[in-house]
Amino acid sequence: MDIKKGSESHQLPAHRPPRWAERLLAWYCKPEMLEDLQGDLNEYFDRNLKTRGARYARLIYIIDVLKFFRIYTVRKPNFLPPLTHWFMLDSYFKTSGRTLVRNKLFSAINIIGLAISMSVGLLMIAFLSELFSYDHFHEKKDSIYRVISTIQYQDQSFGNMATTSVKAGEEIKETIPGIETLTILRRGFGGDARIGESIVPLTGLYADASFFQVFTFPLLEGDPATALKEPNSLVLTEKSAHKLFGETQVLGRLVVMDTITYVVTGIMKDIPKLSHMRFESLASFATVALQQPDTDGGFLNWESIYMNYVYLVLDEKGKRQVVQANLDKLCAQQNALLEQHHIHLSLQPLQKIAISKKLGNQIGTVINRIAIWILLGLTGVVILSACFNYTNLSIARSLRRSREVGIRKIIGALKGHVLGQFMAESVFFSLLAFVFSLPIFLILRHQFLAIAPPLNDQVALQLNPQLILYFIVFAVIVGILAGLLPALFFSRINAIHVLKDASSLRVFKHVTMRKILIVVQYTFSLIFITATIIGYKQYKSFLTFDLGFSTENILNIRMQGNKSDLLVRKLSALPAVTEVSRSRMITSLGSLYGMQIKYGTPVDSANVWLNFVDEHYLPLHKHQFLAGKNFSPKPADAEESEVIVNEQVLKRFNIAQHDPHKALGEQILLSEGKKLTITGVVKDFHYGTVEDKIEPVIFRYSSDEPGGYLNVKITSHDLAASMAGIEQAWKEVDQVHPLDAAFYDDQIEQAYNQFIVMVKVIGFLAFLAVCIASMGLFGMVVFTTETRLKEISIRKVLGASEENLIFLLSKGFLWLLCLSALVAIPFTYLFFDQVVLTNFVYHQPIHISELLTGSLFVMILATLMIGSQTWKVARSNPAEVLKNE
Amino acid sequence: MKGTNLGEFEELVLLTIATLVNEAYSVAICDELEKHTGRVTKLGVVHAVLNRMEEKGLVKSELGEATRARGGKRKRYYTVTNAGKAALVKSKEIRDQLWQKIPQFVIKWT
């Protein structure tokens, strides 16, 4: 009767035992025991389902499956199949080799595509592996942290700095436990070093005595414990010692910088390339601590967070979280005294510095994390595209290999064997491609480093055994990725069906998947190419952007501390030079120089950007006056009284109802109490880059700017000669420093350099993606036309025209391309319009032609390929094709 | 030797198989045992015992017909072999002999 209960229960399709548990049981149980055991468990499951509900029944099923895992139920592992793989490896390679030779076109498409994309992948691997081995030479690399600051203003805006205050460093050293050593560095050391008679420029950092306890920079001469202890001590690197003295045995020699005489107390080995901090020399922090310079609001002030770096080493028991908690406490304590803003300190691990988020005041150049993600993503897409080609073409060709698989299976190959064979084949292909990709990598490496000069300084991308190992692992992974789908497909082939009738194999079964792969490939290619075109157009528009003043033929010479009068006289004497002006800074390049001004009653104060210029500056740059006149020349010691403003200043302070003429004569108050009269109003112009909105700007008068620039207007056809003349004039004025001059237009180009670097990289990858996708498409077209040769012939015999046939054959592919264009174009448009270009306030609208050009180009390319192949087939003689049956 | 003597549970299972005649498969055996002994009988235990006894040659088994129930899986029916029968008989004999030796008063409880 109990039995009946079991057999009565009918299956409720909605409630089944958990699939994974069923599979687990089937996997471990001996085949001869499996069936009745499954039945028993099902019977209990049904019973529990009725009495206790589905959840309970499932639970019991799972428990039972686990409980039946016993010695007598578990099947004995079979060690033979993995072994046979090794025996068969020889055979696999032989067949792979034959396939390769027999299908030259397919092999070429696959190997070239894989080789090209893999070379990019290799580049990324080399790049990343170097970035991740930054600062590995420090012995305490795992426990070194940098203290970084975040300053948060009242209006919620904030700035992240790699720097912090001296006060923070000292407070941490004294009050926070768990820290082994701590060192404070300060930037701003440097200038002209005098050794006896000669003068050599020297740059560097200030560092305190524990610097060499934190970092592993071996000293060749001197004692690391005391080298930076005393004031006026100087540690040189080997290279800078050679630069200064011509030798390295210089311990105890004197170097005069400005008014201070330094004693060389140590010679350091040169800094390894993979170090985030680079310096020529280290001066003892005690030197600067004695001077207590007020460069950023009080040397020992909590808010002076712009000049100093603090690095600390946690001791063995020290925990990062504990120290961070103490830092939070310290910040809370100190911030209580501040009104305007808060400063928050946090720890950044040394190893994360080289690839970090955006921080101001970095000690050296770092690579932005986002840029790396973008590069990685793009590379991944290109590699996947090549893998898709392999997958697509292999499955498309499966008809030809199916007999081989059938025979293998009949002889005794298991599913796993066939899977292994095809995986081995794709790995074989990708290793072959790897061999070809190495030389491409070597060429690419050179190009890549040349694309952005700072990169060359940061990474070398040298090959080493470890890197080669990474490469090979990468190649194998790519092979597995490319071969997985075809291998699965082949392993499922039914041997009997295939051998009885090869056409029973449904080659076109996976057509949808293959179509999807093609669409994905093309969508990415189109996105890349459109992005490149839009980016390039935008870049061009930035360069030719109307800044509101003229930058044409203006050479900006950095004065490097020299008085300008003599140089101006010498330059003016040159025939090529028409005019010379002086300015403190060069506008429109991204650097900003601001101050607070006040106006009116009640007093309104706001930040304005400013530039100090002489009377020649505004006419030379063709700034347009809306009202008033230019500065009148004044001697250097005369009282400053005039100011020239732009329209935005009138708007911001609501001066004279924004009327430039009425605004003349109004007075603005500087924060230091000086009153200046508006004598001129210039038209709005771009003080910042096109990323920034036009904001209030004032010009103040200065007759000499030793720390600034000379702006030299040149009208000459013989550029080389005039540059030589300028160089000569400079040499007569300053024998120490080489001339530092650049044309304004070039400087603007430089300011948008990062943008064009990105455009170049994406453009290159776009080119690769299009090439690879095109090769894949070509392969597919060739395959399709070949398989349909007979069909075409019959159609032709029945009277189809060549045009009809071409249309018939190519419409499927063209449809796919249209589909990818439909996805890619709106996506790219939205991406640029909503994400990228919102960072640029003054950008050109995206033109429809930019959106379509890329797609059109790719379409034409694809149509040509498809057309040529289908044309070839459509023109074939049907009699030839049909007779050999 | 352990192999030749029946354990207590083995004996029970063997007897149950004999009572169920042609319907002796694992789940039914479990249910029957539960009904008669009143104690909870786990499938895992019965399954292990059945397997062991089959190894010893006390029972033999064969798969039945597939039905719609049990997810279409066949049942494995067990029958007692001659060796099994002999073991049962032998163990009954041992018990009977022992029973007869017991003086009447010992089991006559107040």
Interface residues (C-beta under 8 A of the other chain):
Chain A: D2 I3 G6 S7 E8 S9 H10 Q11 M33 E35 D36 L37 Q38 G39 D40 N42 E43 Y44 D46 D64 K67 F68 R70 Y72
Chain B: E23 Y25 S26 V27 A28 D31 E32 K35 L43 G44 H47 A48 N51 R52 L63 T67 R68 A69 R70 G71 K73 R74 K75 R76
